[in-house]
Amino acid sequence: MRFVLIPLLALTLFFSVAQAQSVTDNLPAAVVGESGDVAAPAPAPAKTATPPVTDVYTVTDVNADVTADTAAHARDKALLQAERSAYTQLCGRLNAADNGAKLDDDAMAALVQSFEVQSEHISPVRYIGVFTIRFKPSAAQKKIGGAVAAAAAAGEDKAQPAGPTAHLTVAVQTDSLAAWAQIKRRLGAVPQVAHIDTLDLGRGVSHIDLAYGGTLDDLRNAVTTQGFVLRQNGNGVWELFDGSMIAR
């Protein structure tokens, strides 16, 4: 009897070990340690927030069509062509007269953050492509803001309104130097506006002294021709907004 029990005990022990090994093998890899022991689940990796896309400085569907001695040279020239075309479109979007004609290839490339090829067709000597060009916001603001400011200064030589002028301190909603220069140029094109003095440039709000001819109602009506809304808030402060930014 003793000789029968020993094999039975050995067989039972074998199946117990095999069953335990099977359970361990079926566990996910993340919870099995190097020695085969069960470990605590590894923490999930932290999610990284996707940075917001500055859409105003991204120009899509930019066409380029270039012929050169090789397809590679044609592609390089097509990219430069697309960058210049995109920059011209960006200037138009920001109402700036600059079109990049005075920038050399290196200066133009320095304004570009990245590019994407939407589609392309290549032959041995020709490249046809459609690009998305993303400009560096700070570099583009600096370059285009200077051009807009120069245009605004030139616009101040317009004919002055007849008769006496009045003054109004106005808080202007703006979020960048380029946007401020654009607003000043547009505001300077209003016939009733005689002069604009910048009192301070703040982050989000700037203050100006607005010299104007005619009545205040005339001024309020006139600025609408440039897309602005001039109104007084509950604290008696006059504010100027881009009309497109006001909820309707």
C-alpha positions in Angstrom: 0.0 0.0 0.0 2.8 2.4 0.8 4.3 1.9 -2.7 0.9 2.9 -4.2 0.5 6.1 -2.2 3.9 7.5 -3.1 3.2 7.7 -6.9 -0.3 9.1 -6.2 1.1 11.9 -4.0 3.7 12.7 -6.6 1.1 12.9 -9.4 -1.1 15.2 -7.3 1.8 17.5 -6.6 2.7 17.6 -10.3 -0.9 18.7 -11.3 -1.0 21.4 -8.6 2.2 23.0 -9.9 1.1 22.7 -13.5 -2.3 24.4 -12.7 -0.5 27.3 -10.8 1.9 27.8 -13.8 -1.1 27.9 -16.2 -2.8 30.7 -14.2 0.4 32.7 -14.1 0.9 32.2 -17.9 -2.6 33.5 -18.6 -2.1 36.8 -16.8 -1.3 39.9 -18.8 2.4 40.6 -19.2 2.0 43.9 -17.4 1.1 42.1 -14.1 3.7 39.3 -14.2 7.1 40.1 -12.7 10.5 38.9 -14.1 10.6 36.1 -11.6 7.1 34.9 -12.6 5.5 36.5 -9.5 2.4 38.5 -9.9 3.2 42.2 -9.7 1.0 45.3 -9.4 -0.3 46.7 -12.8 2.0 49.3 -14.3 0.5 52.8 -14.2 -1.0 54.1 -17.5 1.2 56.7 -19.2 0.1 60.2 -18.6 -1.7 61.8 -21.6 0.0 64.8 -23.1 -2.3 67.6 -24.1 -2.2 68.4 -27.8 -1.0 72.0 -28.3 -3.6 74.2 -29.9 -3.2 75.0 -33.6 -2.9 78.7 -34.4 -5.2 78.6 -37.4 -4.6 82.2 -38.5 -1.0 81.4 -39.2 -1.7 78.1 -41.1 -2.5 78.4 -44.8 -3.9 75.4 -46.6 -4.4 74.4 -50.3 -1.4 76.3 -51.6 -0.7 75.4 -55.2 2.8 75.2 -56.7 3.8 74.2 -60.3 7.5 74.3 -61.2 9.6 72.9 -64.0 13.4 72.4 -63.6 16.2 70.3 -64.8 15.4 67.5 -62.4 12.3 66.5 -60.3 14.3 67.1 -57.1 15.2 70.7 -58.1 11.6 71.3 -59.2 10.3 70.1 -55.8 12.7 72.4 -53.9 11.6 75.4 -56.0 7.9 74.4 -55.6 8.3 74.5 -51.9 9.8 78.0 -52.0 7.0 79.1 -54.4 4.4 77.7 -52.0 5.9 79.5 -49.0 5.8 82.8 -50.8 2.3 82.2 -52.0 1.2 81.3 -48.5 2.9 84.4 -47.0 1.0 86.6 -49.5 -2.2 85.0 -48.5 -1.4 85.4 -44.8 -0.7 89.1 -45.4 -4.0 89.5 -47.1 -5.7 87.7 -44.2 -4.2 90.3 -41.8 -4.9 93.2 -44.2 -1.2 93.9 -44.6 0.2 95.3 -47.9 3.5 93.3 -47.6 3.7 90.3 -49.9 7.2 89.1 -49.2 8.7 90.3 -52.4 11.7 91.9 -50.6 12.5 88.8 -48.6 15.2 86.4 -49.9 14.7 82.6 -49.8 16.4 82.2 -46.4 14.4 85.0 -44.8 11.2 83.5 -46.1 12.1 80.0 -44.9 12.9 81.5 -41.4 9.3 82.5 -41.0 8.0 78.9 -41.7 7.4 76.5 -38.8 6.5 73.5 -40.9 4.9 72.3 -44.1 2.8 69.4 -45.3 2.4 68.0 -48.8 -1.3 67.5 -49.4 -0.8 66.0 -52.8 1.9 65.9 -55.5 2.5 64.8 -59.1 6.0 64.3 -60.3 7.6 63.9 -63.7 11.3 63.9 -64.6 11.4 67.7 -64.9 8.2 68.9 -63.4 6.6 69.1 -59.9 3.0 69.9 -59.2 2.0 70.0 -55.5 -0.6 71.3 -53.0 0.9 72.3 -49.6 -0.1 73.4 -46.1 2.3 76.0 -44.8 2.4 76.8 -41.0 4.2 80.0 -40.1 5.8 80.8 -36.7 3.3 83.1 -35.0 5.9 85.3 -33.2 8.2 85.7 -36.3 5.2 86.4 -38.6 3.7 88.9 -36.2 7.0 90.8 -36.0 7.5 90.9 -39.8 3.9 91.6 -40.8 3.3 93.9 -37.8 6.1 96.2 -39.0 4.6 96.3 -42.5 1.1 97.1 -41.1 2.5 99.8 -38.8 4.2 101.5 -41.8 1.0 101.4 -43.8 -0.9 102.8 -40.8 1.6 105.7 -40.5 1.2 106.5 -44.2 -2.6 106.5 -43.8 -2.4 109.2 -41.2 -1.5 111.7 -44.0 -5.1 111.5 -45.2 -7.3 114.7 -45.4 -8.3 115.9 -41.9 -12.0 116.3 -41.1 -13.2 119.9 -41.4 -14.2 121.9 -38.3 -13.2 121.5 -34.6 -12.2 118.1 -33.2 -13.2 116.4 -30.0 -11.3 113.8 -28.0 -12.4 110.4 -26.7 -10.4 107.9 -24.7 -11.1 104.4 -26.0 -10.2 101.0 -24.7 -9.3 98.8 -27.7 -9.6 95.0 -27.5 -6.6 93.4 -29.1 -4.4 90.3 -28.6 -1.2 91.0 -30.4 1.0 93.7 -31.9 0.1 92.7 -35.4 -3.6 92.8 -34.6 -3.2 96.3 -33.0 -1.4 97.7 -36.0 -4.1 96.3 -38.2 -6.9 97.9 -36.1 -5.0 101.3 -36.0 -4.7 101.2 -39.8 -8.4 100.5 -40.3 -9.5 103.0 -37.7 -7.2 105.7 -39.3 -9.1 105.2 -42.6 -12.4 106.4 -41.0 -13.1 110.0 -42.4 -14.2 111.3 -39.0 -11.0 110.3 -37.3 -8.5 113.1 -37.2 -5.7 111.6 -35.1 -4.9 108.6 -33.0 -2.6 108.8 -30.0 -1.6 105.5 -28.3 -1.8 105.9 -24.5 -0.6 102.4 -23.6 -0.3 99.0 -25.2 -1.5 96.3 -22.9 -2.0 92.5 -23.1 -5.5 92.2 -24.4 -6.6 95.8 -24.0 -4.8 99.0 -25.3 -5.9 102.6 -24.7 -6.0 105.4 -27.3 -6.9 109.1 -27.4 -9.1 109.5 -30.4 -9.4 112.9 -32.0 -12.5 113.1 -34.3 -14.6 115.6 -36.2 -18.4 115.9 -36.1 -20.6 114.4 -33.4 -20.0 111.3 -31.3 -22.9 109.6 -33.1 -21.3 110.4 -36.4 -18.1 108.7 -35.2 -20.0 105.6 -34.0 -21.7 105.2 -37.3 -18.5 105.9 -39.3 -16.4 103.2 -37.6 -18.9 100.6 -38.6 -17.7 101.0 -42.2 -14.4 99.4 -41.0 -16.2 96.6 -39.1 -15.9 98.2 -35.7 -18.4 98.6 -32.8 -17.8 101.6 -30.5 -19.9 101.5 -27.4 -19.9 102.5 -23.7 -19.8 99.9 -21.0 -21.6 100.0 -17.6 -18.7 101.8 -16.0 -18.8 104.6 -18.6 -15.7 103.5 -20.4 -15.8 103.7 -24.2 -14.7 100.4 -25.9 -13.8 99.6 -29.5 -14.4 96.0 -30.7 -14.0 94.2 -34.0 -17.6 93.6 -35.0 -16.8 90.0 -35.9 -15.8 89.2 -32.3 -19.2 90.3 -30.8 -21.8 87.6 -30.2 -25.0 88.3 -32.0 
